[in-house]
Amino acid sequence: IDWNVTARSNKPFVKVFEEERELTVMLLIDVSGSTFFGTQNSLKSEIITEIAAVLSFSAINNNDKVGVILFSDKVEKYIPPKKGISHILTIIRELLLFKKSEGGTNFSLPLVFLSNVIKKRSSCFLITDCFGKFDDSLQIVAKRHDLTAIFVNDRREFEMLDMGLVQFEDAETKQTLWVDTSDRITRERFAQQRQELQDENLAKFKKYGIDSVQILASEDYIKSLIKLFSKRGKA
């Protein structure tokens, strides 16, 4: 109630305020060497770019600002948060034109960088293939921001086919290794080790209250995103 106007008009005068709901959406996008891999119709990096575009357009439809941190084993590029369709198109162009990084993956650096440049609580999306481990910087960001993780993987990163003797190359370290994929125990050990790393990271995210979803490059990621946001809406 505005008491001054009420006194002058001799009847209650009520002001209605609309809360300004402007958010900052930050996309932490993994561009390390391992994301440039795919055995299905698309590379993981291509799916990551598409998901980033979907999230960006969704944000500007809500009149939110969008910023981007591209990272590998270092922060490759920082695009400060802004509004507008031209800004989103700039983000997408940067992702499409980004040259393959020769580096590995360091999750600590982009998370620390985020904490330093974005002080106000923001909605943050970590989009990665999750090759690597997380340190205490994850917990710090999870306390300060609303963090969500989107894991983009290829099915063959969890299921090795029987292809005989094959030479594999690590996309990040460039080390090569000959593997007898016809050996059942080798295939099972590979699947177990990869799943253990994934489960370890997922357990850490759950511990810190971070929502996450895993998307395979061959799947319809829109359905997975809808399921993720439906779950968050009910939380």
Secondary structure, DSSP 8 states (H G I E B T S, - for coil): --HHHHHHHTS------------EEEEEEE-SGGGS--SSSS-HHHHHHHHHHHHHHHHHHTT-EEEEEEESSSEEEEEEEE-SHHHHHHHHHHHHH---------SHHHHHHHHHH--S--EEEEEE---S---THHHHHHHHSEEEEEEEE-GGGT-----SEEEEE-TTT--EEEEETT-HHHHHHHHHHHHHHHHHHHHHHHHTT-EEEEEETTS-HHHHHHHHHHHHHH-
